[in-house]
């Protein structure tokens, strides 16, 4: 059955360029399957475009901020239209790293130790005072990241007090709250979960390897420094463990349709939960399309998703 699908891509976020590329790729895939597709930006013309096009399904692909924090999902729920991805409440929980780590930690999922701090605390107490206190409390190395957002923007590793200060400045450029997280040495593994008629199932895990071990924004989208292995270079037991952990995280967070769950597997084989992504990237170098292709077909997967959502 041919559907009218409205893809929302762009928006005023730090990840706008990635979002636009994701939107184009999904639009191309759905068009090849015979669906009528329109791509729209998230701007003042959005509601007019929505009413004019009258879509059967909306696929939000706005990465970061209002695209993933439940805001856009709340609007789509108010418009009473089937849309791809998690509900507004679950998107809000999953996109906030402290909230998702707290929830999953309580459910028995291993996740690195962390603390979250608002920028206003640095302003009121003085940045040096807060940083000096942090320096005494943490064990290096640590990873500094904004508590919201994706594409590894604002994320960096700190091995000492001087690097901590610089990392904090970088992270606060992308949000008002930052997280200081214990660094786990190991393999970066991403598991995409597809949750359609038969319930959640894990697609082949993707292992990401970089020359310097930093899977940052440049490694993801602007350079050729990242290598991808699908499936990940793990033994059968480890592959099962990380897939089970991804499905467990997806289920505990109440996610639906699709997600990407990121882990680090340490040298002892422990799967450490790092992040949950409710709107995975869909660019040529993004992880979800790679694993969907390895599992069969990215184009068919996109069609399966919108056809499933249209029946909701």
NULUM-479698 format. One line per field, with one value per residue (C-alpha): x, y, z. Coordinates in Angstrom, 1 decimal. Example, Ala and Ser with C-alpha at 12.3 -4.5 7.8 and 13.67 -1.06 7.14 Angstrom:
% residues 2
east 12.3;13.7
north -4.5;-1.1
up 7.8;7.1
% end
This chain:
% residues 312
east 0.0;1.4;1.6;2.1;5.1;6.2;9.9;10.9;14.6;16.8;15.7;17.8;20.1;23.8;23.1;21.2;23.5;23.4;19.6;19.2;21.4;19.4;16.1;17.3;18.5;15.2;13.2;15.1;14.6;10.8;10.4;12.0;9.4;6.6;5.6;4.8;7.4;7.8;10.7;10.1;12.1;11.1;10.3;7.4;6.0;5.9;2.3;1.1;3.1;1.7;-1.9;-1.5;0.2;-2.0;0.4;-0.4;2.8;5.4;9.0;10.8;14.5;15.6;18.6;19.4;17.5;13.8;14.0;14.8;13.9;10.2;9.2;8.6;7.0;4.6;3.5;3.0;0.9;-1.2;-1.6;-2.9;-0.8;1.1;4.8;7.9;9.7;9.2;6.4;7.2;7.6;10.0;12.0;12.5;13.7;16.0;17.6;18.5;21.6;21.4;17.7;18.3;21.4;19.5;16.6;18.8;21.1;18.1;17.1;20.5;22.2;25.9;26.7;29.8;29.8;28.8;27.8;25.8;26.3;24.5;26.3;24.6;26.5;29.8;28.5;27.3;30.2;33.0;34.3;37.7;36.1;33.8;36.6;39.0;36.3;35.7;39.4;39.7;36.6;37.1;39.5;41.0;40.4;36.9;34.6;32.8;29.6;26.5;23.6;21.5;22.2;24.0;26.5;29.2;29.1;30.8;32.2;35.8;38.1;40.0;43.1;44.1;42.8;43.9;42.1;39.0;38.7;39.0;36.5;34.0;34.1;33.6;30.6;28.9;28.9;26.3;24.1;23.4;24.1;27.2;28.0;31.3;31.5;34.1;36.0;35.7;38.5;37.2;35.4;32.7;29.6;26.3;23.2;20.2;16.9;13.9;10.6;7.8;5.1;7.2;8.5;12.0;14.9;18.5;20.1;23.8;26.0;28.4;31.9;33.5;37.3;39.3;43.0;42.9;40.0;37.8;34.5;33.7;31.8;34.6;35.2;31.5;30.8;33.8;36.8;37.7;39.3;36.5;36.3;33.1;32.8;29.3;28.8;31.2;34.4;33.0;32.6;29.2;28.5;29.6;27.3;24.4;25.1;25.3;22.2;20.3;21.5;20.3;16.8;16.7;17.7;15.2;12.4;13.2;13.2;9.8;11.1;9.3;9.8;13.5;16.4;20.2;21.8;25.5;27.9;31.5;32.6;35.6;38.4;36.5;33.5;31.2;28.7;28.6;25.6;26.6;23.7;20.3;19.3;15.6;16.3;19.3;21.3;20.5;23.4;25.8;28.2;25.5;25.3;21.6;21.7;24.9;23.3;20.0;21.8;23.7;20.5;18.9;18.0;18.0;15.4;13.1;13.6;12.5;9.4;8.6;8.9;6.4;4.0;4.0;3.5;0.7;-1.3;-0.8
north 0.0;3.4;5.9;9.6;10.1;13.5;13.5;16.3;17.1;20.1;22.3;24.8;22.4;21.8;18.6;20.3;19.1;15.5;15.7;17.0;14.2;11.6;13.0;12.8;9.2;8.0;9.9;8.2;4.8;5.3;6.7;3.6;1.6;3.5;5.8;9.5;11.4;15.0;16.4;19.5;21.6;22.3;25.9;28.4;26.7;23.2;23.2;24.6;22.0;19.3;20.3;20.7;17.3;15.4;12.6;9.1;8.9;11.4;10.4;12.9;13.0;16.1;15.1;16.7;19.2;19.6;16.7;14.1;15.5;14.9;18.3;17.5;14.2;16.2;18.3;15.3;13.7;16.8;16.7;13.1;11.7;8.3;9.1;7.0;6.6;6.7;8.7;12.1;10.9;8.0;10.2;12.7;10.0;8.4;11.5;12.8;10.8;11.1;10.0;7.1;5.9;6.2;4.2;1.5;1.3;0.6;-2.2;-3.9;-2.6;-1.8;1.9;3.9;6.1;9.7;13.0;15.8;19.5;22.6;25.6;27.9;26.1;27.2;30.7;31.0;29.3;30.2;27.8;27.4;26.4;23.8;22.4;22.1;20.1;17.9;17.3;16.0;13.7;12.0;9.4;10.1;9.5;10.7;11.6;15.0;15.3;17.4;15.6;16.0;15.9;13.4;13.0;13.1;16.9;18.5;15.1;14.8;12.8;14.4;12.8;15.5;18.8;21.0;18.8;18.7;22.5;22.6;19.8;21.5;24.7;22.6;20.7;23.8;25.2;22.5;22.6;24.0;20.7;18.4;15.0;13.8;10.0;7.4;6.4;2.7;1.3;-1.2;-1.7;0.8;-1.2;0.1;-2.1;-1.0;-2.4;-2.8;-3.0;-3.8;-6.6;-9.3;-7.1;-5.8;-7.6;-6.6;-6.0;-7.1;-5.1;-2.6;-2.2;1.2;1.5;4.8;5.5;7.4;5.7;8.8;8.3;12.0;14.2;14.4;10.6;10.1;12.6;14.5;12.2;8.6;7.8;5.4;1.8;-0.2;-3.9;-5.5;-7.7;-6.6;-8.6;-10.5;-14.2;-15.7;-15.4;-11.7;-11.0;-12.5;-10.6;-7.2;-7.9;-9.0;-5.9;-3.6;-5.2;-4.9;-1.2;-0.5;-2.3;-0.7;2.8;2.0;2.8;1.8;1.3;1.7;2.8;2.6;1.6;2.3;0.3;-0.1;-3.7;-3.8;-6.3;-8.5;-8.8;-6.5;-4.5;-0.9;1.1;4.5;6.1;5.5;7.1;7.5;9.0;7.2;8.9;7.7;9.2;7.2;6.8;6.3;3.1;2.1;2.0;-0.2;-2.7;-2.7;-3.4;-6.2;-7.7;-7.6;-4.2;-0.7;0.3;-2.5;-1.7;1.9;0.6;-1.9;0.8;3.3;0.5;-0.7;2.8;3.5;0.8;2.2
up 0.0;-1.1;1.8;2.0;4.3;5.6;6.7;9.1;8.7;9.6;12.4;14.3;16.1;16.1;14.2;11.4;8.6;9.7;10.0;6.4;5.1;7.1;5.7;2.1;2.4;4.0;1.5;-1.4;0.2;0.7;-2.8;-4.3;-2.5;-4.1;-1.3;-1.9;0.2;1.1;3.2;5.3;7.6;11.1;10.7;10.6;7.4;9.0;10.1;6.8;5.0;7.3;6.7;2.9;2.5;5.0;5.5;6.6;8.5;9.8;10.2;12.4;11.7;13.5;15.5;18.9;21.1;20.2;17.8;20.4;23.8;23.4;22.2;18.5;19.6;21.8;18.9;16.6;19.4;19.5;15.7;16.2;13.4;13.4;13.6;13.6;16.9;20.6;22.4;23.8;27.4;26.5;24.1;26.9;29.3;26.8;25.4;28.8;29.7;33.5;33.4;31.1;33.1;36.4;35.0;33.4;36.4;38.6;36.2;36.6;33.5;33.8;33.1;34.0;37.1;36.5;37.9;36.2;36.7;35.5;34.1;36.6;39.4;37.8;37.5;41.1;42.8;40.4;37.8;39.5;42.8;41.2;39.0;42.0;43.9;40.9;40.5;44.0;43.6;40.3;39.0;35.6;32.8;32.4;29.5;29.5;27.5;27.3;29.0;25.9;22.2;19.9;17.1;19.7;19.7;22.8;23.9;24.9;27.2;30.0;31.5;33.9;35.5;32.6;30.1;32.4;32.3;28.5;28.1;30.3;28.1;25.0;26.5;27.8;24.2;23.4;26.5;29.9;31.7;31.4;32.6;33.9;33.2;34.1;31.0;30.1;27.9;25.4;22.1;20.9;19.9;18.6;18.5;16.6;17.7;15.4;17.2;14.8;14.6;16.2;19.1;19.6;17.9;17.6;14.3;13.8;16.2;14.6;16.0;15.5;15.4;15.1;14.9;18.2;19.8;19.6;17.8;17.7;15.2;12.7;12.8;12.1;9.4;8.0;7.8;7.0;10.3;11.5;10.4;10.8;11.3;10.8;12.7;15.4;16.0;19.0;19.8;19.7;23.4;23.4;20.4;22.2;25.4;23.7;21.7;24.8;26.7;23.8;23.8;27.6;27.5;24.7;26.7;30.1;28.5;26.8;23.3;20.2;16.4;16.3;18.5;18.7;21.9;22.4;24.5;25.4;25.9;28.3;28.3;30.8;28.4;30.4;28.3;29.6;28.5;27.2;25.4;23.9;20.6;19.7;16.3;14.9;12.1;8.6;6.6;4.4;7.4;10.1;12.0;11.6;7.7;7.9;10.2;8.4;5.1;6.8;8.0;4.6;3.1;4.4;1.8;2.8;6.5;6.0;4.2;6.9;9.5;7.9;7.0;10.6;12.0;9.6;11.3;14.8
% end
